[in-house]
Amino acid sequence: MLEQLQQLVHLTGFGGLEWRMIVMWGVVLILLWLAVYKGFEPLLLIPIAFGALLANLPTENLIEKPAGPVRSPATGSIVASMVQPGEVVTIERVPHERPDHLIRLKPDEIEALFQAESARYQAGEGALLFVIRPETPTPTDDSNPAATSTPVRVPFAGGQIEVTRDDFLVWSPSSGRVVDAPAPLGTTVIEGQTLTELSSHHTGGFFHWISLGVVLEIFPPIIFLGVGALTDFGPLIANPRMLLLGAAAQLGVFVTFLGAIALGFTAKQAASIGIIGGADGPTSIFLSNALAPELMAPIAVAAYSYMALVPVIQPPIMRALTNEAERKIRMKSLRKVSRLEKLIFALAVTVLCILLVPPVAPLIAMLMLGNFLRECGVTERLTKAAQNEIINIITIFLGTSVGITMQGDRFLRLETMMIIVLGVIAFGFSTAGGVLMAKLMNVFSKNKINPLIGSAGVSAVPMAARVSHTEGLKADPHNYLLMHAMGPNVAGVIGTALAAGYFLALLGGH
């Protein structure tokens, strides 16, 4: 009777619940509360929160990868192989993030890892397939670098295998049957080489395929298409010096980049964290997917959360850096910008930005295509589709795809908390950079700029511009800054994209 009850529980999802999942349910409720009751970026936070809920349930046919080739993560030799032709590999219903490189673990953690995986193999749920020893030792900050290449014996499947902290682990990406003879022990393989192949009748979970829009960098450029179709660059064209405010508001990106490196993040991770300061969710996803996909979930949540909290974060910084007289500055009315000027601007920005920073071509190209559709006056149907149906559909899929990566064991870490803190620091410095640049420009300019619009140099369109306008009205109820603030606001969209392109060019992609 007890055995039958255990089998029944195993068939349900209750047996797969963990404390980290339940904690993440609390995070989901917080995100939903911010979105539904506080109105903070509900179009993104609700899909993200719902995706996070699904990520922390013992689901089936939702996020599983399809069976297929298993490839080597590094160039080196095979020092351990755990599978045989015809053997069935069954991964857990609730997938956990597993280390792909033992250098991240301490010796006692390595032993615990292999003990746990040995127990899973005996239960028919083993996922470790190969151990690869790289031909080139990995640089380390350890006081004794030789320790990384010292072999240690660890228990596995009733015996022992020999590993070093330099070794890479190859995990099964899905359940399936081994249909190809695994590469034998001692074989030298190169990065990306097929080690074996799995076959299964299952074609992969629904969100595995949807999430390819993020992995293949499809969703963020399409979001930029909609942003371009919704954006009027007229205020920026009428007052080109606003580009300087958009550039200055990238200060937080680079300050946080250096700060994250000082805290121990890699350069690629630091760049992905720093871009949060641009307050641009799609660009944050685009860059983190290319440079640090393992951090994409906390980076995306931080980026969109701080975008939503613009009205809370920015005003205290704006008031602290300006006096009442500066907040009352009235700016001259903007001239009317012709349609021809706007069309030439879209084309010129496309050419110039892509020539300057080629890696950012997908974002800039789609942003300016959307804007050209808006301004040309002969593609009304396409413009409306980009402004509504297309951007709305992609927003749902993008949000849930980000949320589905928020698994408890991946999200509930110290580094996640550090990213959240670094994100708000980045956003604060970006806000301050724009305000201080406006004050500096006033020293050399006869046509004074209200420094409040400098804070709109971040990429949160049009919320940051509205905050600048609202703060201006508090100082002078008849001072209308909205259109002036839109200049640095749309300049910030371009500036953040260029900053992301710079990091891609500097650090490389995948």
C-alpha positions in Angstrom: 0.0 0.0 0.0 2.8 2.4 0.9 4.7 1.6 -2.3 1.5 2.3 -4.4 1.1 5.6 -2.6 4.7 6.5 -3.3 4.1 5.7 -7.0 1.0 7.8 -7.0 2.8 10.8 -5.6 5.6 10.3 -8.1 3.1 10.5 -10.9 1.9 13.8 -9.6 3.9 17.0 -9.4 3.9 17.2 -5.6 6.9 14.9 -5.3 9.0 17.5 -7.3 8.2 20.5 -5.1 11.2 22.2 -3.4 11.5 25.0 -0.9 13.2 27.2 -3.5 10.1 26.9 -5.8 7.8 28.0 -3.0 10.1 31.0 -2.2 9.9 31.9 -5.9 6.1 31.8 -5.7 6.5 34.7 -3.3 8.7 36.6 -5.8 6.0 35.9 -8.4 3.3 37.4 -6.1 5.4 40.5 -5.5 5.9 41.0 -9.3 2.1 40.6 -9.9 1.3 43.0 -7.1 3.6 45.6 -8.6 2.1 45.1 -12.0 -1.6 44.8 -11.1 -2.0 47.1 -8.1 0.8 49.6 -8.6 0.7 49.7 -12.4 4.4 49.3 -12.8 5.1 48.0 -16.4 2.2 45.6 -16.3 2.6 44.7 -20.0 6.0 43.1 -19.2 5.9 42.2 -15.5 2.8 40.1 -15.8 4.1 37.8 -18.5 7.5 37.6 -16.7 5.8 36.7 -13.4 3.6 34.1 -15.0 6.6 32.6 -16.8 8.5 32.5 -13.4 5.5 30.7 -11.9 5.7 28.0 -14.6 9.4 27.7 -14.1 8.9 26.8 -10.5 6.4 24.1 -11.0 7.2 20.4 -11.8 5.9 20.7 -15.4 6.1 18.3 -18.4 6.1 19.1 -22.1 6.7 22.8 -21.4 10.4 23.6 -21.2 12.1 20.4 -22.2 14.7 20.5 -25.0 14.3 18.0 -27.9 16.7 15.0 -28.1 19.5 15.4 -30.5 23.3 15.6 -30.8 25.3 16.1 -27.6 28.3 18.4 -28.3 31.6 19.0 -26.5 31.8 22.3 -24.6 35.6 22.5 -25.0 38.6 21.2 -26.9 40.3 18.4 -25.0 40.1 14.7 -24.2 37.3 12.5 -22.9 38.3 11.3 -19.4 35.0 9.7 -18.4 31.9 8.4 -20.3 28.8 7.4 -18.5 26.6 6.1 -21.4 26.4 3.2 -23.8 24.5 2.7 -27.1 20.9 1.8 -26.5 20.9 3.1 -22.9 17.9 5.3 -21.9 18.7 8.7 -20.3 15.9 10.1 -18.2 16.4 13.6 -16.8 14.4 14.9 -13.8 11.0 16.4 -14.2 12.3 19.6 -12.5 15.6 20.5 -14.3 18.2 22.1 -12.1 21.1 24.3 -13.2 24.2 22.2 -13.1 27.8 23.5 -13.3 29.4 22.9 -16.7 33.0 23.5 -15.4 34.4 22.1 -12.2 36.6 25.1 -11.6 33.5 26.9 -10.2 33.3 24.3 -7.3 35.4 23.6 -4.2 36.8 20.1 -3.7 34.1 19.1 -1.2 31.4 20.4 -3.6 32.9 18.4 -6.4 32.7 15.2 -4.4 29.1 16.0 -3.3 28.1 16.7 -6.9 29.3 13.2 -8.1 27.7 11.5 -5.1 24.4 13.1 -5.9 24.7 12.3 -9.6 25.6 8.7 -8.8 22.4 8.4 -6.7 20.4 9.8 -9.6 21.9 7.2 -12.0 20.9 4.4 -9.6 17.3 5.9 -9.7 17.3 6.0 -13.5 17.5 9.8 -13.6 21.2 10.4 -14.3 22.1 13.3 -16.6 25.9 13.4 -16.6 27.2 12.0 -19.8 30.9 12.9 -20.2 33.8 14.6 -18.5 36.1 16.6 -20.8 39.6 17.6 -19.8 40.7 20.7 -21.8 44.0 20.8 -23.6 44.7 24.3 -22.2 44.4 24.9 -18.4 41.9 27.5 -17.4 43.4 30.7 -15.8 42.6 30.9 -12.1 42.9 33.4 -9.3 43.8 30.6 -6.8 46.9 31.1 -4.8 48.1 27.7 -6.1 47.2 27.5 -9.8 48.5 23.9 -10.1 45.7 22.8 -7.8 43.2 23.0 -10.6 45.0 20.3 -12.6 45.6 17.9 -9.7 43.6 14.7 -10.2 41.2 13.7 -7.4 39.1 10.5 -7.2 35.4 10.8 -6.7 32.7 8.1 -6.3 30.4 7.3 -9.2 28.0 4.4 -10.0 29.6 2.0 -7.5 33.1 2.8 -8.5 35.4 5.8 -8.8 36.5 8.2 -11.6 39.4 10.7 -11.7 38.6 14.4 -12.3 40.4 17.8 -11.9 39.0 21.2 -11.3 39.9 22.0 -14.9 37.4 19.5 -16.3 34.2 20.3 -18.1 31.0 18.4 -17.5 28.6 17.4 -20.4 25.0 17.0 -19.2 22.2 15.4 -21.2 20.0 18.2 -22.5 16.9 16.0 -22.6 15.6 12.5 -22.0 16.1 10.0 -24.8 17.8 6.8 -26.0 21.5 6.8 -26.9 21.4 5.9 -30.6 25.0 6.6 -31.5 28.1 5.0 -30.1 29.7 7.5 -27.7 33.1 8.8 -28.4 35.5 6.4 -26.5 37.7 7.3 -23.5 40.9 9.2 -24.4 39.5 10.5 -27.6 40.6 14.1 -28.4 37.6 16.3 -29.4 37.2 19.9 -30.4 34.7 22.4 -29.1 31.3 21.8 -30.8 32.1 18.2 -31.9 29.3 15.7 -31.6 30.0 13.2 -28.7 26.9 11.1 -29.0 23.3 11.5 -30.1 20.0 11.0 -28.3 16.6 10.1 -29.9 13.1 10.6 -28.5 9.5 10.7 -29.7 9.1 14.0 -27.8 9.8 17.1 -30.0 10.6 19.5 -27.1 8.5 21.6 -24.8 6.3 24.5 -25.9 8.5 27.2 -24.2 11.7 25.6 -25.5 10.6 26.7 -29.0 9.1 30.0 -28.0 12.3 30.9 -26.1 14.3 30.5 -29.2 13.1 34.0 -30.0 15.3 35.2 -27.2 18.2 32.8 -27.8 18.3 33.6 -31.5 18.0 37.3 -30.8 14.7 37.7 -32.7 12.4 39.2 -30.0 14.4 42.3 -29.0 14.9 43.7 -32.5 11.2 43.2 -33.2 10.4 45.1 -30.0 12.6 47.9 -31.4 10.5 47.8 -34.6 7.5 48.7 -32.5 9.4 51.3 -30.4 10.5 53.0 -33.6 7.0 53.0 -35.0 5.8 54.6 -31.7 8.6 57.2 -31.4 8.7 60.8 -32.7 12.3 61.9 -33.2 11.1 65.4 -34.0 12.2 66.9 -30.7 15.7 65.5 -31.1 16.0 66.7 -34.7 14.8 70.2 -33.6 17.4 70.4 -30.8 20.3 68.1 -31.8 22.4 69.0 -28.7 20.0 66.7 -26.8 22.2 63.9 -28.1 24.8 64.9 -25.5 22.2 64.4 -22.7 21.4 60.9 -24.1 25.1 60.1 -24.2 25.8 61.5 -20.7 23.0 59.3 -19.3 25.0 56.2 -20.2 27.4 57.1 -17.3 25.7 54.5 -15.1 26.4 51.8 -17.7 30.1 52.2 -17.6 30.4 53.0 -13.9 28.5 49.8 -13.0 30.6 47.9 -15.6 33.7 48.8 -13.6 32.0 48.2 -10.3 30.8 44.7 -11.3 34.3 43.7 -12.4 35.6 44.9 -9.0 33.1 42.7 -7.3 34.3 39.6 -9.1 32.0 39.4 -12.2 33.6 38.6 -15.5 33.9 41.4 -18.1 31.0 39.9 -20.1 28.8 39.6 -17.0 29.7 43.1 -15.9 28.8 44.6 -19.3 25.4 42.8 -19.2 24.8 44.1 -15.7 25.9 47.6 -16.5 23.5 48.0 -19.4 20.7 48.0 -16.9 21.6 51.6 -16.3 20.3 52.4 -19.8 16.8 51.5 -18.6 16.1 49.5 -21.8 14.7 46.1 -21.3 15.0 44.7 -24.9 18.6 45.9 -25.1 19.4 44.4 -21.7 18.0 41.0 -22.9 19.8 41.3 -26.3 23.2 42.0 -24.6 22.9 39.5 -21.7 21.8 36.7 -24.1 25.0 37.3 -26.2 27.5 37.8 -23.3 26.1 36.3 -20.1 23.0 34.1 -20.8 23.3 32.6 -17.3 22.4 36.0 -15.9 19.7 37.0 -18.3 16.8 36.3 -15.9 17.9 38.6 -13.0 19.2 41.2 -15.5 15.9 41.3 -17.4 13.8 41.5 -14.2 16.0 44.3 -12.8 15.9 46.2 -16.0 12.2 46.1 -16.3 11.6 46.7 -12.6 13.7 49.8 -12.6 12.0 51.0 -15.8 8.7 50.7 -13.9 10.2 52.5 -10.9 11.4 55.5 -12.8 8.8 57.8 -11.0 10.2 56.6 -7.7 13.9 56.4 -8.3 14.6 59.5 -10.4 12.9 62.5 -8.6 15.0 62.4 -5.4 18.2 62.4 -7.5 16.9 65.2 -9.8 16.0 67.4 -6.8 19.3 66.7 -5.1 21.3 67.8 -8.1 19.3 71.0 -9.0 18.2 74.1 -7.2 14.8 75.7 -7.5 15.9 78.3 -10.0 17.3 75.6 -12.3 14.0 73.7 -12.1 12.1 76.8 -13.2 14.1 77.4 -16.3 11.8 77.8 -19.3 13.1 76.5 -22.6 12.4 78.0 -26.0 9.7 76.4 -28.1 10.9 73.8 -30.6 10.7 74.5 -34.3 8.5 72.4 -36.5 10.4 69.5 -38.1 9.4 68.5 -41.6 8.6 65.0 -42.8 11.7 65.1 -45.1 14.0 65.9 -42.2 12.6 62.9 -40.2 13.0 60.5 -43.1 16.6 61.7 -43.7 17.3 61.4 -40.0 16.1 57.7 -39.9 18.3 56.8 -42.9 21.3 58.8 -41.6 21.2 57.3 -38.1 20.9 53.8 -39.6 24.0 54.2 -41.8 26.1 56.1 -39.2 25.3 53.9 -36.2 25.9 50.6 -38.1 29.1 51.9 -39.5 30.3 53.0 -36.0 29.2 49.9 -34.2 28.3 47.0 -36.5 27.2 44.5 -33.8 24.2 46.7 -32.9 22.8 46.5 -36.4 19.7 44.4 -35.5 18.5 46.9 -32.9 19.3 50.1 -34.8 18.0 48.7 -38.2 14.6 47.7 -36.8 14.3 50.8 -34.6 14.8 53.1 -37.7 12.7 50.9 -40.0 9.8 51.3 -37.6 10.3 55.0 -37.5 10.6 55.3 -41.3 7.3 53.4 -41.6 5.8 55.9 -39.2 7.1 59.0 -40.8 6.8 58.2 -44.5 3.0 58.5 -44.5 2.3 55.7 -47.1 2.4 52.6 -44.9 -0.3 53.2 -42.4 -1.3 49.5 -42.1 2.3 48.4 -41.5 2.8 51.2 -38.9 -0.3 50.3 -37.0 0.7 46.6 -37.0 4.1 47.4 -35.7 2.6 49.8 -33.0 0.0 47.3 -31.9 -0.4 43.6 -32.9 3.3 42.8 -33.6 4.8 44.5 -30.5 2.0 43.2 -28.2 2.4 39.6 -29.4 6.2 39.7 -29.0 5.9 41.4 -25.6 3.9 38.4 -24.3 6.3 35.8 -25.7 9.4 37.8 -24.6 8.1 38.3 -21.1 7.2 34.7 -20.5 10.4 33.5 -22.1 12.4 35.6 -19.6 10.2 34.4 -16.7 10.7 30.8 -17.6 14.4 31.1 -16.9 13.7 32.2 -13.3 14.1 28.8 -11.7 14.6 28.9 -8.0 18.1 27.3 -7.9 19.2 29.8 -10.5 17.6 32.9 -9.2 18.0 32.6 -5.4 21.7 33.3 -5.2 23.9 36.0 -3.8 24.9 37.1 -7.3 21.2 37.8 -8.1 21.0 40.2 -5.1 24.2 41.8 -6.2 22.7 42.4 -9.7 19.6 44.0 -8.2 21.8 46.4 -6.2 24.1 47.1 -9.1 21.2 47.8 -11.3 19.8 50.5 -9.1 23.3 52.0 -8.8 23.6 52.0 -12.6 20.2 53.7 -12.9 21.1 56.3 -10.4 24.4 57.2 -12.0 22.7 57.4 -15.4 20.1 59.8 -14.1 22.8 61.9 -12.4 24.9 61.9 -15.6 22.1 63.4 -17.7 21.3 66.1 -15.1 24.9 67.1 -14.6 25.6 67.2 -18.3 22.7 69.7 -18.7 24.1 71.9 -16.0 27.5 71.8 -17.6 26.0 72.7 -21.0 24.3 75.7 -19.4 27.8 77.1 -18.4 28.6 77.5 -22.1 25.2 78.1 -23.6 23.0 81.2 -23.9 19.9 79.1 -24.5 19.6 77.5 -21.1 18.5 73.9 -20.6 16.3 72.9 -17.7 18.5 70.3 -16.0 15.5 68.2 -15.2 15.2 67.0 -18.8 18.8 65.5 -18.5 17.3 62.7 -16.4 15.2 61.7 -19.5 18.4 60.7 -21.2 17.8 57.1 -20.1 16.0 54.9 -22.5 12.7 54.5 -20.7 10.4 56.1 -23.3 8.2 58.0 -22.6 8.1 57.5 -18.9 11.4 59.3 -18.1 10.2 62.3 -20.2 7.0 62.4 -18.2 8.9 62.3 -14.9 11.0 65.3 -16.1 7.8 67.1 -17.1 6.1 66.3 -13.8 9.0 67.6 -11.7 9.1 70.8 -13.8 5.4 71.4 -13.1 6.1 71.1 -9.3 8.5 74.0 -9.6 6.5 76.0 -12.1 2.9 74.9 -12.9 3.1 76.7 -16.3 6.4 75.2 -17.4 5.8 72.4 -20.0 8.9 70.3 -20.5 7.4 67.1 -22.0 8.4 67.8 -25.6 11.8 69.1 -24.6 12.4 66.0 -22.5 11.5 63.7 -25.4 14.7 64.8 -27.2 17.1 63.3 -24.7 14.7 60.5 -24.1 14.8 59.2 -27.7 18.5 60.0 -27.8 18.9 57.6 -24.8 17.3 54.8 -26.9 20.1 55.2 -29.5 22.8 55.8 -26.9 22.0 52.6 -25.0 21.9 50.6 -28.2 25.3 52.0 -29.1 26.7 51.2 -25.7 25.5 47.6 -26.1 27.1 47.4 -29.5 30.3 48.7 -28.1 30.4 45.9 -25.5 29.6 43.3 -28.1 32.4 44.6 -30.3 34.8 44.7 -27.4 34.0 41.5 -25.7 32.6 39.3 -28.5 29.4 37.4 -28.6 28.8 33.7 -28.0 
